[in-house]
Amino acid sequence: MDFKNLIDWKSFIIGTAFTAFICIISAQYQLDWLYAFAAIGLLYVGYKSKNMIYGAILGAISSTPLFVLAEYGVFGPLSESSISPEITMIITLIVVLIVGALVGFVGAYTYKNRQKAIALKEQQAKIGKNKTKAKKNKGKK
């Protein structure tokens, strides 16, 4: 496989970096409301992907910095319960990957729906032009 042309590397790197940057800034200055905007980076990664499957995969991969930040305690302590740290780490990784895949999938789905809407609008514009021309031609005859 040719991953160089298969993945939009620019959007992947920018989206991943944006997600991590927003989370770091949110944690540094205790701006909890800003965490929600970290999903914009993952949406961007999914939006620029080739299809919805790649959107989900790239969204999951680009969410791995969130897992690293969680393990370093940026978001606070993970758990004070009796569950072992290894299991907590595995559960955290699974949840972060699932959320990243879901958000990346939504970004790719949004792109697909946008393309359909653009095509439908162009098709309707073409139909409207033809009807107008037909009416003008009937009036001249």
Summary of the structure (lengths in Angstrom):
residues: 141
radius of gyration: 22.4
end to end distance: 60.6
largest distance: 87.9
contacts: 417
relative contact order: 0.13
helix: 82%
strand: 0%
